[in-house]
Amino acid sequence: MTSGATEATFAALVLPFLGAVVAPVLAGRFGARAAWGLAVLPALSFLHFCSLVPEIAGGAPVTGGYAWVPSYNLSFSWYLDGLSLTFALLVTGIGALIVLYAGGYLKGHVLQGRFLAFLFLFMGAMLGLVVSDSFLMLFIFWEMTSITSFLLIGFDHERRAARRAALQALVITGGGGLFLLAGLLLLWNVTDVTHMSLALPYGEALKASPYYLAVLLLVLMAAFTKSAQFPFHAWLPNAMEAPTPVSAYLHSATMVKAGIYLLMRLYPALGGTAAWEIILPVFGGLTLIVGAVMAVGESDLKRMLAYTTLASLGLLVLLLGAGGDDAVEAAVLYLMAHALFKGAFFMLAGILDHETGSRDITALGGLVSAMPLTFAITLAAALSMGGLPPFFGFLAKEEIYAALAGGNLRAILLTATVVLGNALMFAAAFVIALKPFLGARKPTPRAPHEAPILLWLAPAVLALAGLVAALLSPRFHALFSTPMASAVRAAPAPVEIGPMPHFGLPLLLSVVTILVGIGVWLLADRLRPAVALLVATLSPGPDAAFDEFIAGLLALARRVTRLTQPGRLHIYMTVMFATLAAALFVTPALYGEWPAWPRFAPLLPSEAMIFAVAVIGLGAVITARQRLTAIVALGIQGFAVAVIFVFYSAPDLAFTQFMVETLSVVILTLVMMRLRLSVVDRRAPRRRLVDGALALGGGFGLVLLTLKTLETPFDPALSLFFGQWSRVIAHGRNVVNVIIVDFRGTDTLGEIAVVTAAGLAVLALLRRRSTRRGKA
Amino acid sequence: MNTPIFRAFAVPLTALMLIASLFILLRGHNAPGGGFIGGLVAAAAFALQAAAFGPKAVRRAVKVSPLSVAAFGLSAACVAGLFSALADMPFMTGLWIEPHLFGITVPLSTVMLFDAGVYLVVVGAVTAIALAVEEEEP
């Protein structure tokens, strides 16, 4: 790969972020028409990734990147194989369409620019996620998708439900991201590499490692929260509070597939073990059934779609865990089919909502005459979702049944689960596609009319893509399906299924699915209350559990805060000095390393006098009746220490000590006056005793520490180094100052930042006090 | 503390301390002193002035908020560290130039700018705390 191509790929990755910057400006100036211009950015990325298709389909992954922190093996690097490329194409291709759709959907909205900016941010994050080679980059982009999803779900932030949904999504998916971080760190420890492309060949070693199960569980937590597997699924239906472009893009086509992407990415490294093939089908199957049943029980269009998405995600997890090569190919096909038809479906639901003012399935009917085009597109999406030929969904479903069908109990169980789930999804698809359009016309809040081109273009393209991909399946498989399946399996995996039905067990299962689906469809209106009753019987579910969890967490935080922050200075000081004394006495006691009594040099008379001053100062501090006297006496003792520094030729230290003592006395006095403390210190005798013991404990502890330190032989290496080089390379004779400003200047920078922050904090505290008093 | 004698002495004493603080700052590289100590001396000077004439008078005389002085010093120290990037050297590498002005060689350096930043941070932050604590409550 030439260096120019590296830059082009980098540009393709950055373009969405550029979009985030320019979107507010353009939307502010041109309104909805800005969407046409903005959609060019992801379209350019899309075209770039298209240009990589032949190379990658030929079996050569495209890699590139830039070093970041080479000493830690951190880099901004990408690895594009069939898997990553297909995801990149979905993210940018559907992304371009979504921008157009969002332009039409939020036409005239005051904050359209902000919305588009969030959308572009998400696009950039998602794109980064699926192309990341380095673990760190993967994690950063993973969390970035959670954060942008939070912003988008909560876009309508004046509604309480939207805020709750946004927070719930953030807590669950962002929390899952932390599991991902732990999993990747563990993976790094086991394999000793920090890049996906390097870690994947370690599969066998990893599976034999004692840490395998831990890595697997951590990764699964990340994938299951992100891809909304039961019981972490509650956030996905609630995320329907977001504007519809978000639901179509994040919550069906891309972000919720990040978990699936992770599972597929790590399939060669983690997949195929007994644990993998037990956990994945169980959770996937549960999610499939729960989602499909709930979908039939819903009447809100978007929530119905959300539950079918849940079911589809469950199906994908189940397929990845089913074992066998065909199952992986089936998952690959279903993933692509789902991204196309579900993205379209959500946008169509948005059109219905937008043009009629309602998205309640029971309140809509007979719209075919008013919205014929919307009906046609919806029907195409439903045919693909229902798995009917000649749509791409049919190919996926045939492959699924071909992969799962078998004679043993496990195969029968899995097949039955999938047939039931698919039948329910079939019913849901046609409830949405037919109920609002056929039958008697029902009155709607807005007079229905056909949607503008900005709205119908995107779903039309996606629905059409589902048809074209199926009709040109040999070509499509060669370019996309086979490279992607081969990447997941890390071995050649040719996909051959075509749109023509072949007689056999898979077709039979398809027919059963469709027949059951038609049955459910006919009974849909009667089943809805039954499901609602079932849900009510089983409640409280995970959604309510989430609220309990948050409430419990807050209560715990309050309790911990009350325990550790009682707000009384006396308690803080007691804890600090008690800890200090304990640390200084317990450690030597445990290790039996008490310092020996040192031999002192004979005391000079001048030194003796200064010691006497210090002792007199201390005595005054202890016996002083007035607080002010004690503060000043403390200063005397400090000055005496400074003079001792002078004796031992540390002029800088002495100088600083003098200034610090002076200012401490001044500021302590001012604080005392400010706090209006009583002039005389009146402490109960018992407390005096405790405080005195603590003071003695801390003081003698420090004496022990100093003596112990003096016992270790003095290493003159640093003194010699600084003495030798200070003048030569740092142009200064005052070694202390040269160390402060040059040799260890970065430390000093940190210290003065702390000094500034301390100043700010003191001012903030004082102001808070005075405003509180002002109000009272 | 508002005795006439104290007030009369406070003004020249403050001026002397401020000049001394600058002197301490500049000599610091080769003799005892430096930005940290100099800053403390200057802060003590302002505290003295505030004790004599009240914190309001000091604020009027200084004109800028002490905390902005600290922030400015912190930025100056950061900038001093960044100069080395121009010479393609790691952050905080000291650079020296020795221009001849009026026949005298004046060594100038990013290290000196950094030390001045330290000085301003210490003066600003300590003075801000002292003045705020001393101010009467509203």
Interface residues (C-beta under 8 A of the other chain):
Chain A: P651 D652 F655 T656 M659 V660 T662 L663 V666 I667 L670 V671 R674 A730 H731 G732 R733 N734 V736 N737 V738 I740 V741 D742 G745 T746 T748 L749 I752 A753 V755 T756 A758 G759 L760 V762 L763 L766 S770 R773 G774
Chain B: G28 H29 N30 A31 P32 G33 G34 G35 F36 I37 L40 V41 A43 A44 A47 A51 P66 L67 A70 A71 G73 L74 A77 C78 G81 F91 M92 G94 W96 P107 S109 V111 F114 D115 G117 V118 V121 V122 G124 A125 V126 A128 I129 A130 A132 V133 E134 E137 P138
